[in-house]
């Protein structure tokens, strides 16, 4: 083949000169260029694009990508204790199989009849989330945990007609930044004020006195998480919800669904709206690209008619005895009402609803219970073991799930330096909290899951011992 | 090639698969975990004692109890009951492309899947290099100065833009005054919706006879209250606004920013650039134009790019390169912060980079050519089918990569609606087409988009199916109105979906409303 005879591109069936010519002939034009007649000449780019060399051979392309990616170090090659919104949980092989199925992977919209299996899977995802949180209404996933919280706060604001939300001061700065963007700067007319509520210095739990001092008839919602950003199980849920209710505010609870085999369902301690992450449900960390969020509530019109999500309802078909799954309350979204719709709706993280459905069906009630017990035990073992290392102190020593804070002020060194030393030994230490929460000093947030072994934890403790000695 | 030609037989898989909540048997397990190490228990005690009593769960969540192969088979069946792109999907506005298998294999590698966004940047140099190099590719395609990938979709990129717009005007002390966003009725609804969610008032321009809003309408809408223009071009009827440079000038003179929603980029890639048209920012949807899978609605990426002037407001972190090492730049005091946690759907960015490299400059140019050629090739044949007309029929220039059609005539003649036709298409293994965003400007609309992947034979097949359905509508309309007939299930009843007494978004709600195990 000479350079003058172009090779057809493997991704483009019509990139064959005679086919193009026949198509041009069929519509009676002599060159493709004529088809761009709508674009004024002075709008056109007068040169070719300057891009890196084309790699149309799959062999060449694969080699290039693998070479680039080999510069990464992974949480498989290394021992990682990073969490903070993106967690290393086991992803069942069947989850990977299903999200790789071309039918689930490449579809878009479709129809309830032709994409019945996907719609049913989506319904099964929502149904299983519903059982974990004990809520009858679950929308399709949103972009992330923080985005779910943002939308829920906006829902609460519309429901109550109020423009203030109370959030824990000890919140994930990532999620809080998202929430702040959803609540707008105060120049905007519909601004929702984000007011932090302090925490008890000993327990890390929400300071109820501060909550009572700050809540008022202008409060749309109280938002808190369990486990919280720093891993703590918020055991005052019932009291917080009662305080919110007494002030006419909604209670929004953020949860990590992997906890819900062993932790009380949020509906059972007074949540009105439940949000959370979907990433632990069978999704790889993907360098943060595995995150997703959910929104759930009671099945009351007051709530359902405020969802920005697409929602999938079971419904009869025209054939007696047969059921299908279709969009419900879609008109209230921006697809139906543009700027009058609820927030906005668009592409989201629906593939992770597929893995979530598979994950929860594989887990069943016993899987969630077993995983929860294992994680809690290992996390406490890790906290106890690390806390015994000279120079290390567990800041909130009890009542956490998989994450806990370790302080190194007594070690006379910084988290940054400690993590650098650990990294040299193939360990990714906890997330550095020192700039986020200066009041916690040189502290790091460690995460332990079912993916860790007791030996992994001992290895971390030994390495820390060495670093701090 | 006529409507009476022989078409391939097709029937969807039918499994009558029960809802998973009804499946399984008490005691079965699909996934088990290691026993807790004895040394762990010895050190910390029984795990239940570690959970505060008032927060312990005492009931079992009512999830199915199934073995692993039962779960696998259930979801394999459901995947088979999903048409996806197994046939020909020309879903307009979504730019259906080949989602290469190699990209899926690369994205699943541990160097992508098993990495954490809070790892030290030294351990993520490969990913950061890919992101930076892809940023450079998008800069060349657009003329913008910096791209970020945090937005989880096109709408989220529009939201990013309105957040950047707020920060820009806030920095100038003008945000309270500049509270209006100008857009057009033919811009994607997410532009108006995200701007409204960000607290702006929306000014929507209607179309004039040319198929786009007039300059006079724009001039009347723009003022010292204008914060930004959010606009696409071409629109999804295939009409290009030739006044767009003047539009941008008018908005700039009034002090507003201009955002180019490149939803319909496929037909103009390599042909023009946002920068030269004067825009301050633009957005590409990697799950559409750049070859990553749609996955039924994400994970997606809205790649947002802007000029140097706006870069200080971009969400953090921004991937930078100092000539030797790649960095995650968080030290940007005027940044809007986060629109979503972390720095984007990394596997999708890697896949888009891979697609761009596989295509190269020549492939991208050819893809634009083929998508516009394919659309106009189809248009000629579609307009020969009884009952089909196109939007703005008086505009006789070649359309871009999409054309909006109308079945108003077909409906008048036969009573068959565009919904009926969409439902009948799937009986031939053809994905239901895109109609149009609401509000419909064209009655009974439909909007195919040929793209560059499908062969001429595929495009002909699609048109043949539509021709057959038109013929059916004129000769045996019931078969179309009662479609589908060859699918996993029949048409679902729409009314219960909007009835609070009957809708059921979860199995819990269904059981409560219909009684356990009761047939709907």
Interface residues (C-beta under 8 A of the other chain):
Chain A: X9 X11 X12 X13 X14 X15 X19 X20 X22 X23 X24 X26 X27 X29 X32 X34 X35 X36 X37 X38 X39 X40 X42 X43 X44 X45 X48 X49 X50 X51 X52 X53 X54 X55 X56 X58 X61 X62 X64 X65 X66 X68 X69 X70 X71 X72 X73 X74 X75 X76 X77 X78 X80 X82 X84 X85 X86 X88 X92 X94 X96 X97 X98 X99 X100 X101 X102 X103 X104 X105 X106 X107 X108 X109 X110 X111 X112 X113 X114 X115 X116 X117 X118 X120 X121 X122 X123 X124 X126 X127 X128 X129 X130 X131 X132 X134 X135 X136 X137 X138 X139 X140 X143 X144 X145 X146 X147 X154 X172 X174 X175 X177 X178 X180 X181 X182 X184 X185 X187 X188 X189 X190 X191 X226 X233 X234 X235 X237 X238 X260 X261 X262 X263 X264 X265 X269 X284 X285 X286 X287 X288 X289 X291 X292 X299 X301 X304 X310 X311 X312 X313 X314 X315 X316 X317 X318 X319 X321 X322 X323 X324 X325 X326 X327 X328 X329 X331 X334 X335 X336 X337 X338 X339 X340 X341 X343 X344 X345 X346 X347 X348 X349 X350 X351 X352 X354 X357 X358 X360 X361 X362 X363 X364 X365 X366 X367 X368 X369 X370 X371 X372 X373 X374 X376 X377 X378 X380 X381 X384 X385 X398 X399 X419 X420 X423 X428 X431 X450 X453 X454
Chain B: X12 X15 X17 X19 X20 X21 X24 X28 X29 X30 X31 X32 X33 X34 X36 X37 X39 X40 X41 X43 X44 X47 X48 X50 X51 X52 X54 X55 X56 X57 X59 X60 X61 X62 X63 X64 X65 X66 X68 X71 X72 X74 X75 X76 X77 X78 X79 X80 X81 X82 X83 X84 X85 X86 X89 X91 X94 X96 X97 X98 X99 X100 X102 X104 X105 X106 X108 X109 X110 X111 X112 X113 X114 X115 X116 X117 X118 X119 X120 X122 X123 X124 X125 X126 X127 X129 X130 X133 X137 X140 X141 X152 X153 X154 X155 X156 X158 X159 X163 X166 X170 X175 X176 X179 X189 X190 X192 X193 X194 X195 X196 X197 X198 X199 X200 X202 X204 X234 X239 X240 X242 X244 X245 X268 X270 X271 X272 X273 X276 X277 X285 X287 X291 X293 X294 X295 X296 X297 X298 X299 X300 X336 X337 X338 X339 X340 X341 X342 X343 X344 X345 X346 X347 X348 X349 X350 X354 X356 X357 X358 X359 X360 X361 X362 X363 X364 X365 X366 X367 X369 X370 X372 X373 X374 X376 X377 X379 X380 X397 X398 X399 X400 X422 X423 X426 X431 X432 X434 X437 X438 X452 X453 X454 X455 X456 X458 X482 X484 X487 X488 X489 X490 X491 X492 X493 X494 X496 X497 X498 X500 X502 X503 X504 X505 X506 X507 X508 X509 X510 X512 X519 X520
